[in-house]
Amino acid sequence: MDKKIALAALAALGQETRLDIFRLLVKAGTEGVPSGEVASGLGAVQNTTSAHLKILHHAGLVRTERDGRVVRYVADMTGFRDLLAYLMEDCCNGSPELCRPVIDAVTCEC
């Protein structure tokens, strides 16, 4: 991941509603959430939510999947993992044991 993409992802997550959307999608897992339910799940306006989803998508943090006529949004865990890897790329100045608590905290057994 290059710096420009990392900045886009961090900027996308740096807005309250987008962070809430991303966390909602992470919680939903691989099944994702239909577009209409994203807005209603957050008590937000549909068109505003669509704009936020578009920003998250362009930042590489969200992807769409079509299920018949329904569009589902899914957290792009590869994009998120790439962001975390970028942030921790030069971690701990040669002492990886210092990073172990962070790695353990973001590693789930799902």
Disulfide bonds with the S-S distance in Angstrom:
Cys91-Cys99 1.62
Cys92-Cys99 2.17
Cys108-Cys110 2.14
